Amino acid sequence: MAGIAKKMVVVVDDDFRVRESIESLVDSAGYAPVVFASAEEFLQSGALAVAACLITDVRMPGLDGMELHRRVRILRPELPVILSRPIMTRKPGAAPSIKAPSTFCTSRLTPRTCCEQFSRP
């Protein structure tokens, strides 16, 4: 891909392991991932102006993913946004625990289908 600029996909998640996983997934699909630990950090970075897609956790301290989505809709209404949230699981008699993130998405989420969502005009 020499000479061809990759589309930038922004990942916002307060969990380092999740950021690292999504960063690797986006990179393996041929896009340029840029990661942030908070919504505030992302909004102050200037990356919103050039992002091709935003993937954000719903539950984060401070500015959460839903409020970030609302602000992005005002500033860049055409930007595709993928909201992820932890899946809560419960064994009989046990307290809930957090497992892997799931994504509010209309199609099955794979690196290719995820990136195709924000490759469309």
N, C-alpha and C positions, 0 to 999 in steps of 0.2 A: 504494500500500500504506500510505497514511496511517493511523496508529493501530494497525497490525498489526505485532507484533514478529516479526522474522525469526529463524529458527533459526540458532544459532551453530555453524559448522563450524570446528574447530581444525585447523591445518596445522602440522606440526612437520618441519622439514627444515633441515639445516645449509647447504645451497646456496641463496644468495639468489635466483638466477634461477629455481630450481624453486619456491621459496616464492612468489615474485611471480607466476609462471604459474598455480599452483594457486589462489592468492588471487583472481586475475582470473576464472578458470574458475568458482569457487564463487560469486563475486559475480554473474557473468552469469547464473547459474542461480537467482538470487533469494534466496540465503542470505547470512548475515553471516559473512564469514571473519575469523578471528583467527589470526595467524601467530606462530610461535616458532622461534628458531634452534637450540634444543636441547630435549631431553626434560626436562632439569632445570628449565629456565626455565618450561616449560609446567606441570610438576607444582607448582612453587612459586607459580604465578600465581593459583590458585583457579578457573581456567577449566574444569577437569574437572567441577566440580559442575553447570555449566550447559550444557556442550557437547551438541549433538545428534549429532555424529559427530566422529571423529578420523581424520585422514589423516596418516600418518607414514612417513618414509623408514626403511628397514630398517637401512642402514649409516650411522651417524653416530658421531663421536667421543664419548667419554664413555658415557653411557647410550644404547645403541642402540635401534632400533625394536622389536626382538623383546622386549627387557627392558621397554620402555615398555608394550608390549602386555600382557605378563604382569602388570605392576603395575595397569594399567587394569582388567584382568579381575577383579582382587581388589577394587578400590575401586568400580568401576561395571560389573559384569558385563553389563549390558544395553546398554552403549554400543557402537554399531557402530564398528569400526575397519577402516580400509583401509590395508594395508601396501604401500608402493611400494619399488621397488629399481631400480638402474640396469641397463640392458641392456648386456651386454658383447658387442662385435662384434669380428671379426677378419678382416682381409683376408689373403689368402695371403702368408705370409712376414712379416707385420707383427705388432707387439705388440698386445694387446687395447686397445680404447679404450672409453670410456663414452659411450653415446648417451643418448637420452631415457629418463625413468623409465617402467617398466611397473608395473602394479598387480595384486596378487593379488586377483582378483575373479571371481565366478561368472558375470557377464554382461559384455557389451561395455561399456566405460567411455566414457560421454559425460557432459556436464554433467547432463543430465536423468536418465539411469539411475543415475549416481553419487548424486545427491541423492535419488532415489527409494529407494535402498537404506536410507537413514537417515530417511526420512519415514514408514516403516511403523511401526505400534505395536509 
